[in-house]
Each structure stands twice: as C-alpha cells, then as structure tokens.
Amino acid sequence: MKAVQYRKIGQGPEVVEVPKPQPGPGQVLLKVTAAGLCHSDEVVMSAPNALGYELPMTLGHEPAGIVEELGEGATGIEVGAPVIVHGCWGCGVCEMCAAGKEMLCLRGMSPSPEGPGGAPTHRAWAPTVRWPST
C-alpha cells in the first residue's frame, strides 16, 4: 500500500510502498477515510531524532475511518464501525496522562513508531492503520 513517509532529514515527505499492517492482539485495523494535517507533523520532521523517532516514519496521527478487521481479543468495537482516533502523545499511564493532560506527560511521548498498547504515534497517512481496540 502507499503511505506518506518522512525518510530523510532535510527532504520533504515521499509517497512510498509499505506493507499493509495486520492487527495484533487487542488491536483493530482501521480503513482510513480522513487524516489530520497539523503542526505536529512539521515539528516531528524538524527534529525526528531529537524527539526519539526513527526514520523512515509514516506521518499523520489524527485518523478517522471504518473498522476493517479485529485482532484476537479486540473488544468494545465491531467491524464496520465508524471511528475517530485520539492520537495520544503521552504514555497513557502517568499522573498527567491519567488526568487527561497527555501534552504534559511525565514520561514524554513514545519514541517508538508504535506507542502505548501498540498505538501508532504517526501512521495515519496511509490507507490502513492498526490501533488498540479500547
């Protein structure tokens, strides 16, 4: 499938071929119908290594779409359900995240291409994305 990736510091994003993700345990595969474009993507491209991201990385973190497939043990959602995803920047478990203030996360944002619970931190600029079911 095609995705918009940031591949090299100092160059713009590129449309490239990437493997289609498969939902793991407790995850869903979301068919992306819309994805946000915001300043966060520009911030990440300005200093991906300083923020802990490895290149290449698929950009976008605010997807909306339709649940296409459920991974084993995925709960609280059904295939075909329309969803809007909150692209959390925090760890999801510290005091600030628990209070709904992810932008003040005490642990910082996840440096992994997949954040807490397997949630992609930046992967919405592709036809499909996997995400935790809850």
PEZIWO-V984260 format. One record per residue. SS is DSSP state (A for helix, B for strand, O for the rest). PHI is phi in degrees with one decimal (none if undefined). D_LAST is the distance of its C-alpha to the last C-alpha in Angstrom with 1 decimal. Layout:
# PEZIWO-V984260
ss-><SS;SS>
phi-><PHI;PHI>
d_last-><D_LAST;D_LAST>
This chain:
# PEZIWO-V984260
ss-><O;B;B;B;B;B;O;O;O;O;O;O;O;B;B;B;B;O;O;O;O;O;O;O;O;O;B;B;B;B;B;B;B;B;B;O;O;O;A;A;A;A;A;A;A;A;O;O;O;O;O;O;O;O;O;O;B;B;O;O;O;O;B;B;B;B;B;B;B;B;O;O;O;O;O;O;O;O;O;O;O;B;B;B;O;O;O;O;O;O;O;O;O;O;A;A;A;A;O;O;O;A;A;A;O;O;O;O;O;O;O;O;O;B;O;A;A;A;O;B;O;O;O;O;O;B;O;B;B;B;B;B;O;O>
phi-><none;-92.0;-147.9;-95.0;-119.9;-95.6;-114.1;-145.4;-58.0;91.6;-115.5;-74.1;-62.3;-127.7;-88.8;-135.0;-87.4;-134.9;-67.6;-71.1;-70.2;-117.5;-70.8;-90.7;-57.5;75.1;-115.4;-123.1;-101.5;-106.8;-80.0;-76.2;-108.1;-159.9;-147.1;-71.4;-124.4;-141.9;-63.1;-59.9;-64.7;-66.3;-61.2;-62.8;-68.8;-73.1;-159.0;-60.0;-68.5;-65.1;-90.2;95.0;-90.8;-100.4;-98.3;-76.9;-140.9;-80.2;-83.4;94.3;-144.7;-129.7;-81.8;-130.0;176.2;-122.0;-66.5;-99.1;-156.1;-108.0;-81.4;-57.0;79.4;-65.8;-129.3;79.6;-155.5;-126.1;-57.5;93.9;-70.5;-78.4;-139.9;-122.0;-102.8;-85.7;-82.2;-63.3;-95.8;-91.0;-76.6;88.8;-129.2;-71.5;-57.2;-70.0;-63.4;-62.1;-88.0;81.1;-116.1;-56.6;-66.0;-112.4;-49.1;-75.1;-101.3;80.2;-72.2;-65.9;-78.9;-77.8;-58.3;-120.3;-89.4;-53.0;67.8;84.0;-74.3;-66.9;-81.6;-147.7;-152.9;-81.1;-89.4;-154.2;-64.7;-137.1;-146.7;-99.9;-153.1;-60.2;-75.5;-124.4>
d_last-><25.6;26.6;24.8;26.1;26.5;28.2;30.5;33.4;34.1;36.5;35.8;33.6;30.5;31.3;30.0;29.7;28.7;25.6;24.1;21.3;18.1;16.8;13.3;13.2;11.7;7.9;8.2;9.3;12.6;13.0;16.7;17.4;19.7;20.0;19.4;20.7;23.9;24.3;26.3;23.7;24.5;28.1;27.6;25.9;28.8;31.4;30.5;27.8;29.3;29.9;26.1;25.3;24.3;26.2;27.8;27.4;24.0;22.4;22.3;20.0;16.7;16.0;15.2;15.0;15.4;14.8;12.5;15.3;14.2;11.7;12.0;13.1;10.8;7.8;6.8;6.4;8.0;11.5;13.9;15.7;13.2;14.0;11.4;12.2;10.4;11.1;12.9;12.8;16.1;15.8;15.0;12.2;14.2;17.8;19.5;19.3;15.6;15.0;17.4;15.6;18.3;16.7;20.0;21.8;19.8;22.2;21.3;21.4;19.2;18.1;21.1;19.5;18.9;15.4;14.0;11.7;9.5;11.3;10.4;13.7;15.5;18.1;17.8;17.6;21.3;21.2;20.9;17.6;14.8;12.0;8.6;5.5;3.8;0.0>
